[in-house]
Amino acid sequence: MVQIAFDNSYVRLPAQLYSRLAPTPVTDPSLITLNHSLANRLGLDAKAFETPEGIAILAGNAVPSGADPLAQTYGGHQFGNWSGRLGDGRAILLGEVVTPDGARFDIQLKGSGPTPYSRNGDGRAWLGPVLREYLVSEAMHALGVPTTRALAAVSTGERVQREEGYPGAVLTRVASSHIRVGTFQYMAATEDAEGLAALVEHTLARHYPDRQGPLGLLNGVIERQAALIAKWMGLGFVHGVMNTDNMTISGETIDYGPCAFIDTYQPMAVYSSIDHAERYAFARQPDVAMWNLAQLATSLLPMINDQKAAQAALDRFPGLFQSAWTDVFRCKIGLQTAQDGDVALIHDLLTKMAEGQADFTNTFRALGTQTARDQFLDPASFDAWQAIWAARLEAEGATLEDRIDDLRQANPAVIPRTHRIEQAIHAAVADDFAPFNRLLTALLSPYMLPHEQADLAKPPAEDEIVPRTFCGT
């Protein structure tokens, strides 16, 4: 029997922040995969979710006891333009659970049917985006990046119409919350001072219990987002759709739609098919984060009532990000101390990687070995940088060989490369989940790649390159 000890707090917020409704049942649900370790983390019986009763819950065909299903309301800027009221168009929050160690998590079904915010959409998800989010979110977790996670994926037994008919699926997503910058924007736009105050109080209690007031909340979010974006940059991750409704207050990565990891390093890499102006290019992500945080500050300003204090909080972001970014990349090149020339040394390597068309992940993984230079069109350019790097390590009393273990712990061997994800999706559409399971197994241990999985670390061949990614809605 499936038992979930729900403790639903979001539903106690003002009613304009959500719409109560149950998921829409599907025809013939079946389990694709279940995240046993995450189920255990949540204090849930994983085996119970593999029963017909459990699968029915994961598909939205049954609402478990204690759940209070709802779709959240929020607003947001999309590609810099205010879009007004948005909300969960294809997701329903079943409720919240508190783990044995006291942590609180949302359990949400994504692809569970239409809601009042679907904007003429069907509220469904097809198999591709569900598998993509499962793979990438779990990979991000394994890489140490704050992220929403995937508890399960189920097929629905139905077809979902996009460009053509595809098999439908539902993702069970877990997050410390789904509160977004856009949630605060919506409350500010409705000029509901009492509701905004309730949202601030709720969010502080949930995510920043050591902070006080809206200014404390703003500073907390700024600090977490600076650290998060630095981690993205250290992995070559391009989110692809950094709208304000896709930035969490908790500091977790959310909404893996048109995301991608860079293969050949290009600072202005863009993959999203809908990012026509390249607003969310890889190198622009820190600036976009700052812009999004400014929208949060604007939403909180009526409560902060001190524009200079709000601006001072925002002005902290560039320094916080630069410090976090430098720490990330110092680790990636095996440095254990700080020196004034480190940032220039890191940028010099990145510049040579861009000029030499080097693979981002494989170059950093190969540092300290003879194969690093092979990543560059002109290996001699890397040799020149390596000589300077070796001298910098010598200043710490270390050689390249001394730091091999550190480098291996800081630089993954395998990432969710887009062409591998696409191959897994294509196979799954044909009812072959072996490539998906093989890729997932590798991604869950990204710093240790067995020889038999070595092909998953290779960049795409010319005929495997996926130049554009899609949202899937």
C-alpha positions as CSV (number, residue, x, y, z in Angstrom):
1,M,0.0,0.0,0.0
2,V,1.3,3.5,-0.9
3,Q,1.6,5.8,2.0
4,I,2.7,9.4,1.7
5,A,2.8,11.5,4.8
6,F,1.7,14.8,3.2
7,D,2.1,18.1,5.1
8,N,0.8,20.7,2.7
9,S,1.8,24.3,3.5
10,Y,1.5,26.1,0.1
11,V,-2.2,25.5,0.1
12,R,-2.5,27.7,3.2
13,L,-1.3,30.7,1.2
14,P,-3.8,33.2,-0.4
15,A,-6.1,31.4,-2.9
16,Q,-4.9,33.6,-5.9
17,L,-1.6,31.7,-5.8
18,Y,-3.1,28.4,-7.0
19,S,-6.0,26.6,-8.4
20,R,-7.2,23.3,-6.8
21,L,-7.7,20.5,-9.3
22,A,-6.9,16.8,-9.7
23,P,-4.7,15.4,-12.5
24,T,-6.5,14.1,-15.6
25,P,-6.4,10.2,-15.7
26,V,-4.6,8.5,-18.6
27,T,-5.6,5.3,-20.5
28,D,-3.0,2.7,-19.8
29,P,-0.1,3.8,-17.5
30,S,3.1,1.8,-17.1
31,L,6.3,2.4,-15.2
32,I,9.3,3.4,-17.2
33,T,11.7,4.1,-14.3
34,L,11.7,4.8,-10.6
35,N,14.3,6.6,-8.6
36,H,14.8,4.3,-5.6
37,S,17.4,6.4,-3.9
38,L,15.3,9.5,-4.1
39,A,12.3,7.6,-2.8
40,N,14.3,6.6,0.2
41,R,15.5,10.1,0.7
42,L,11.8,11.2,0.9
43,G,11.0,8.5,3.3
44,L,8.8,6.7,0.8
45,D,8.5,3.0,0.1
46,A,9.9,2.6,-3.4
47,K,8.5,-0.8,-4.0
48,A,5.0,0.4,-3.3
49,F,5.3,2.7,-6.3
50,E,6.0,-0.3,-8.5
51,T,2.6,-1.7,-7.8
52,P,-0.6,-0.9,-9.8
53,E,-1.7,1.4,-7.0
54,G,1.6,3.2,-7.0
55,I,1.8,3.5,-10.8
56,A,-1.8,4.9,-10.8
57,I,-0.6,7.7,-8.4
58,L,2.5,8.5,-10.6
59,A,0.3,8.7,-13.7
60,G,-2.3,10.9,-12.1
61,N,-5.0,8.3,-12.2
62,A,-5.3,8.2,-8.4
63,V,-4.9,10.9,-5.8
64,P,-3.2,9.6,-2.7
65,S,-4.7,10.1,0.8
66,G,-3.5,13.5,2.2
67,A,-2.7,15.1,-1.1
68,D,-4.2,18.4,-1.9
69,P,-3.5,18.8,-5.7
70,L,-3.1,22.2,-7.2
71,A,-1.6,24.1,-10.1
72,Q,0.4,27.1,-9.0
73,T,-0.1,30.6,-10.3
74,Y,2.8,32.9,-11.2
75,G,3.7,35.6,-13.7
76,G,7.0,36.3,-15.4
77,H,9.1,38.0,-18.0
78,Q,9.7,35.7,-21.0
79,F,12.6,36.7,-23.2
80,G,12.6,40.1,-21.5
81,N,8.9,40.8,-22.0
82,W,6.2,40.8,-19.3
83,S,3.8,38.0,-20.0
84,G,1.3,38.7,-17.2
85,R,-0.3,35.7,-15.5
86,L,1.3,32.4,-16.4
87,G,1.1,29.3,-14.1
88,D,1.5,25.6,-14.2
89,G,0.1,24.8,-17.6
90,R,0.9,21.0,-17.5
91,A,1.9,20.3,-13.9
92,I,0.0,19.6,-10.8
93,L,1.5,19.7,-7.3
94,L,0.2,16.7,-5.3
95,G,1.5,18.0,-2.1
96,E,4.5,18.3,0.2
97,V,6.4,15.7,2.3
98,V,8.7,16.2,5.2
99,T,11.6,13.7,5.2
100,P,12.8,11.9,8.4
101,D,15.5,14.5,8.8
102,G,13.1,17.4,8.5
103,A,13.6,18.6,4.9
104,R,10.5,19.6,3.0
105,F,9.9,18.7,-0.7
106,D,7.2,19.2,-3.3
107,I,6.0,16.2,-5.2
108,Q,4.6,17.3,-8.6
109,L,3.3,15.5,-11.6
110,K,4.4,17.1,-14.9
111,G,2.3,16.3,-18.0
112,S,-0.7,15.5,-15.9
113,G,-3.3,17.3,-17.9
114,P,-4.8,20.7,-18.6
115,T,-5.0,23.4,-15.9
116,P,-6.5,26.9,-15.9
117,Y,-3.1,28.1,-17.0
118,S,-2.7,25.8,-20.0
119,R,-3.3,28.6,-22.5
120,N,-5.0,26.3,-25.1
121,G,-2.4,23.6,-24.5
122,D,-3.3,20.0,-23.8
123,G,-1.4,19.9,-20.5
124,R,0.4,16.7,-21.6
125,A,4.0,15.8,-22.1
126,W,5.4,13.5,-24.6
127,L,8.1,10.9,-23.9
128,G,11.0,13.0,-25.1
129,P,10.9,15.9,-22.7
130,V,10.2,13.6,-19.8
131,L,13.2,11.4,-20.4
132,R,15.4,14.5,-21.1
133,E,14.4,16.1,-17.8
134,Y,14.9,12.8,-15.9
135,L,18.4,12.4,-17.4
136,V,19.6,15.9,-17.0
137,S,18.2,16.7,-13.6
138,E,19.6,13.5,-12.1
139,A,22.9,14.2,-13.8
140,M,23.0,17.7,-12.3
141,H,22.3,16.3,-8.9
142,A,25.2,13.8,-9.3
143,L,27.4,16.7,-10.4
144,G,26.6,18.6,-7.2
145,V,24.4,21.3,-8.8
146,P,21.3,22.3,-6.8
147,T,18.3,21.1,-8.9
148,T,14.9,19.7,-9.0
149,R,14.9,15.9,-9.3
150,A,13.0,13.1,-11.0
151,L,11.3,10.5,-8.8
152,A,9.6,8.6,-11.7
153,A,8.6,8.5,-15.3
154,V,5.6,6.6,-16.6
155,S,4.1,6.1,-20.0
156,T,0.5,6.9,-20.4
157,G,-0.7,4.6,-23.2
158,E,-1.8,7.6,-25.1
159,R,-0.5,9.7,-28.0
160,V,0.4,13.3,-27.6
161,Q,0.1,15.5,-30.7
162,R,3.0,17.8,-31.4
163,E,4.5,18.1,-34.9
164,E,3.2,14.5,-35.1
165,G,1.9,12.0,-32.7
166,Y,4.3,10.8,-29.9
167,P,3.9,8.5,-26.9
168,G,2.7,10.4,-23.8
169,A,4.4,10.3,-20.5
170,V,4.3,11.9,-17.0
171,L,7.3,12.9,-14.9
172,T,7.1,13.0,-11.1
173,R,9.3,16.0,-10.2
174,V,10.6,16.7,-6.7
175,A,11.8,20.1,-5.6
176,S,12.5,21.9,-2.3
177,S,9.7,24.1,-3.7
178,H,8.4,25.4,-7.0
179,I,8.3,29.1,-5.8
180,R,9.7,31.3,-8.5
181,V,10.7,34.9,-9.1
182,G,7.6,35.0,-11.2
183,T,5.5,34.0,-8.2
184,F,6.5,37.2,-6.5
185,Q,6.1,39.2,-9.7
186,Y,2.5,38.0,-10.0
187,M,1.7,39.0,-6.4
188,A,3.3,42.4,-6.9
189,A,1.4,42.9,-10.2
190,T,-1.9,42.3,-8.5
191,E,-1.0,44.9,-5.9
192,D,-2.0,42.4,-3.2
193,A,0.2,43.7,-0.3
194,E,-1.2,41.3,2.2
195,G,-0.8,38.3,-0.1
196,L,2.8,39.4,-1.0
197,A,3.6,39.6,2.7
198,A,2.2,36.1,3.3
199,L,4.3,34.7,0.4
200,V,7.5,36.4,1.8
201,E,6.8,34.9,5.3
202,H,6.1,31.5,3.8
203,T,9.3,31.5,1.7
204,L,11.5,32.7,4.5
205,A,10.3,29.9,6.8
206,R,10.7,27.3,4.0
207,H,14.1,28.3,2.5
208,Y,15.7,31.0,4.6
209,P,14.8,30.5,8.2
210,D,17.9,32.4,9.4
211,R,16.9,35.6,7.4
212,Q,14.4,38.2,8.3
213,G,12.1,40.4,6.1
214,P,12.0,40.9,2.4
215,L,15.5,42.4,2.2
216,G,16.9,39.3,4.0
217,L,15.0,37.1,1.5
218,L,16.4,39.1,-1.5
219,N,19.9,38.8,-0.2
220,G,19.5,35.1,0.3
221,V,18.2,34.5,-3.2
222,I,21.0,36.6,-4.7
223,E,23.7,34.6,-2.9
224,R,22.2,31.2,-3.9
225,Q,21.7,32.2,-7.6
226,A,25.3,33.5,-7.8
227,A,26.6,30.2,-6.6
228,L,24.2,28.3,-8.9
229,I,25.1,30.1,-12.1
230,A,28.8,29.7,-11.3
231,K,28.3,25.9,-11.1
232,W,26.5,26.0,-14.5
233,M,29.4,27.9,-16.1
234,G,31.8,25.4,-14.7
235,L,30.0,22.6,-16.5
236,G,29.3,24.3,-19.8
237,F,25.6,24.2,-19.1
238,V,23.3,26.3,-21.1
239,H,19.8,26.6,-19.6
240,G,18.2,28.0,-22.7
241,V,15.1,29.6,-21.3
242,M,16.1,31.7,-18.3
243,N,12.7,33.5,-18.0
244,T,11.8,34.8,-14.5
245,D,9.2,32.1,-14.2
246,N,12.1,29.6,-14.6
247,M,14.2,31.0,-11.7
248,T,13.6,29.4,-8.4
249,I,13.7,31.2,-5.0
250,S,15.4,28.2,-3.5
251,G,18.4,28.4,-5.8
252,E,17.6,25.1,-7.6
253,T,17.9,24.6,-11.4
254,I,14.4,24.1,-12.8
255,D,12.7,23.4,-16.2
256,Y,15.0,21.4,-18.4
257,G,13.4,22.3,-21.7
258,P,15.8,23.4,-24.4
259,C,18.9,23.1,-22.2
260,A,22.2,21.7,-23.5
261,F,25.8,21.1,-22.4
262,I,28.5,22.6,-24.7
263,D,30.6,20.2,-26.7
264,T,33.1,22.3,-28.7
265,Y,33.6,25.4,-26.5
266,Q,31.9,28.5,-27.7
267,P,31.3,31.3,-25.2
268,M,28.2,32.5,-27.0
269,A,26.7,29.0,-27.5
270,V,22.9,29.0,-28.0
271,Y,20.9,25.9,-28.6
272,S,17.3,26.8,-27.8
273,S,15.2,27.0,-31.0
274,I,13.1,29.8,-29.5
275,D,16.0,32.0,-28.4
276,H,16.1,33.9,-31.6
277,A,17.9,37.0,-30.2
278,E,20.5,34.8,-28.3
279,R,19.4,36.4,-25.1
280,Y,20.2,33.3,-23.1
281,A,23.6,32.4,-24.6
282,F,26.1,30.6,-22.4
283,A,28.2,33.7,-21.6
284,R,25.2,35.9,-21.0
285,Q,23.7,33.7,-18.2
286,P,25.3,35.7,-15.3
287,D,23.9,39.0,-16.7
288,V,20.5,37.4,-17.2
289,A,20.5,36.2,-13.6
290,M,21.2,39.7,-12.5
291,W,18.4,41.0,-14.6
292,N,16.0,38.4,-13.2
293,L,17.0,39.3,-9.6
294,A,16.3,42.9,-10.4
295,Q,12.8,41.9,-11.2
296,L,12.5,40.1,-7.8
297,A,13.9,43.2,-6.1
298,T,11.3,45.4,-7.9
299,S,8.5,43.0,-6.7
300,L,9.7,43.2,-3.1
301,L,10.3,47.0,-3.1
302,P,6.9,47.9,-1.8
303,M,7.8,45.9,1.3
304,I,11.4,46.8,1.5
305,N,10.5,50.5,1.1
306,D,14.1,51.4,0.6
307,Q,15.3,51.6,-2.9
308,K,18.9,52.2,-2.0
309,A,19.0,49.0,0.2
310,A,17.4,47.0,-2.6
311,Q,20.0,48.3,-5.1
312,A,22.8,47.6,-2.7
313,A,21.7,44.0,-2.4
314,L,21.6,43.7,-6.2
315,D,25.0,45.3,-6.5
316,R,26.4,42.4,-4.5
317,F,25.6,39.9,-7.2
318,P,28.5,40.6,-9.7
319,G,31.1,40.2,-6.9
320,L,29.5,37.1,-5.4
321,F,29.2,35.5,-8.8
322,Q,32.8,36.3,-9.7
323,S,34.1,34.9,-6.5
324,A,32.0,31.7,-6.9
325,W,33.1,31.4,-10.6
326,T,36.7,31.8,-9.7
327,D,36.5,29.2,-7.0
328,V,34.8,26.7,-9.4
329,F,37.5,27.2,-12.1
330,R,40.4,27.2,-9.6
331,C,39.2,23.7,-8.6
332,K,38.9,22.7,-12.3
333,I,42.5,23.5,-12.9
334,G,43.7,22.0,-9.6
335,L,44.6,25.2,-7.7
336,Q,44.3,25.1,-3.9
337,T,45.3,28.7,-3.1
338,A,44.4,32.1,-4.5
339,Q,46.7,34.4,-6.4
340,D,46.1,37.6,-8.3
341,G,46.8,36.1,-11.7
342,D,44.4,33.2,-11.4
343,V,41.5,34.7,-13.2
344,A,43.7,35.7,-16.2
345,L,45.1,32.2,-16.3
346,I,41.6,30.7,-16.4
347,H,40.4,33.1,-19.1
348,D,43.5,32.4,-21.1
349,L,42.7,28.7,-21.1
350,L,39.1,29.4,-22.1
351,T,40.2,31.7,-24.9
352,K,42.6,29.1,-26.3
353,M,39.8,26.4,-26.0
354,A,37.5,28.6,-28.1
355,E,40.1,29.4,-30.7
356,G,41.2,25.8,-30.8
357,Q,37.7,24.3,-31.0
358,A,38.4,22.2,-27.9
359,D,35.7,20.1,-26.2
360,F,34.8,21.8,-23.0
361,T,34.3,18.7,-20.8
362,N,37.0,16.6,-22.2
363,T,39.6,19.3,-22.1
364,F,39.2,19.9,-18.4
365,R,39.0,16.1,-17.8
366,A,42.3,15.6,-19.6
367,L,44.3,18.3,-17.7
368,G,47.4,16.9,-16.3
369,T,47.6,14.1,-18.9
370,Q,49.3,13.9,-22.3
371,T,45.9,13.8,-24.1
372,A,44.8,17.4,-23.1
373,R,46.7,19.0,-26.0
374,D,45.0,16.7,-28.4
375,Q,41.7,18.6,-27.8
376,F,43.1,21.6,-29.6
377,L,43.4,22.3,-33.4
378,D,46.8,23.8,-32.5
379,P,48.3,21.7,-29.7
380,A,51.2,24.1,-29.3
381,S,48.8,26.8,-28.1
382,F,47.9,24.6,-25.2
383,D,51.6,23.7,-24.5
384,A,52.3,27.4,-24.0
385,W,49.4,27.7,-21.5
386,Q,50.4,24.5,-19.7
387,A,53.9,25.8,-19.1
388,I,52.4,28.9,-17.3
389,W,50.0,26.6,-15.4
390,A,52.8,24.3,-14.3
391,A,54.7,27.3,-12.9
392,R,51.5,28.4,-11.0
393,L,51.2,24.9,-9.5
394,E,54.9,25.0,-8.6
395,A,54.2,28.1,-6.5
396,E,52.0,25.9,-4.4
397,G,54.7,23.3,-4.2
398,A,52.9,20.9,-6.5
399,T,53.4,19.3,-9.9
400,L,50.8,18.4,-12.5
401,E,50.9,14.8,-11.4
402,D,50.3,15.8,-7.8
403,R,46.9,17.2,-8.7
404,I,45.6,14.4,-10.9
405,D,43.2,13.1,-8.2
406,D,41.9,16.7,-7.5
407,L,41.4,17.3,-11.2
408,R,39.5,14.0,-11.6
409,Q,37.2,15.0,-8.7
410,A,36.5,18.4,-10.1
411,N,36.0,17.6,-13.7
412,P,33.4,15.0,-14.8
413,A,34.2,12.3,-17.3
414,V,30.7,12.2,-18.7
415,I,27.9,14.7,-19.1
416,P,24.4,14.5,-20.7
417,R,25.5,15.3,-24.2
418,T,22.6,16.3,-26.4
419,H,23.2,13.8,-29.1
420,R,23.2,11.0,-26.6
421,I,20.0,12.2,-25.0
422,E,18.4,12.3,-28.5
423,Q,19.6,8.8,-29.3
424,A,18.1,7.5,-26.1
425,I,14.8,9.3,-26.8
426,H,14.6,7.9,-30.4
427,A,15.2,4.4,-29.1
428,A,12.6,4.8,-26.3
429,V,10.0,6.0,-28.8
430,A,10.5,2.6,-30.5
431,D,10.0,1.0,-27.1
432,D,13.8,0.3,-26.5
433,F,14.8,1.8,-23.2
434,A,18.3,0.2,-23.1
435,P,20.1,3.3,-24.3
436,F,18.3,5.5,-21.8
437,N,19.1,3.1,-18.9
438,R,22.7,2.8,-20.0
439,L,23.1,6.6,-20.2
440,L,21.4,7.1,-16.9
441,T,23.7,4.6,-15.2
442,A,26.8,6.5,-16.4
443,L,25.4,9.9,-15.5
444,L,24.8,8.9,-11.9
445,S,28.5,8.4,-11.4
446,P,29.9,11.2,-13.7
447,Y,33.4,11.2,-12.2
448,M,34.0,7.5,-12.7
449,L,33.5,6.2,-16.2
450,P,34.2,2.5,-16.8
451,H,36.0,1.5,-20.0
452,E,32.8,-0.1,-21.4
453,Q,31.0,3.3,-21.2
454,A,33.9,5.3,-22.7
455,D,31.9,6.0,-25.8
456,L,29.5,8.2,-23.8
457,A,32.3,10.7,-23.2
458,K,32.9,11.3,-26.8
459,P,31.6,14.5,-28.5
460,P,29.2,14.0,-31.4
461,A,30.5,13.1,-34.8
462,E,29.6,15.5,-37.5
463,D,26.4,13.6,-38.4
464,E,25.4,13.4,-34.8
465,I,25.5,17.1,-33.9
466,V,22.1,18.4,-32.6
467,P,22.3,22.2,-33.3
468,R,18.9,23.1,-31.8
469,T,16.9,22.0,-28.8
470,F,13.2,22.4,-28.1
471,C,10.9,23.0,-25.2
472,G,8.6,20.1,-25.9
473,T,5.4,21.9,-25.1
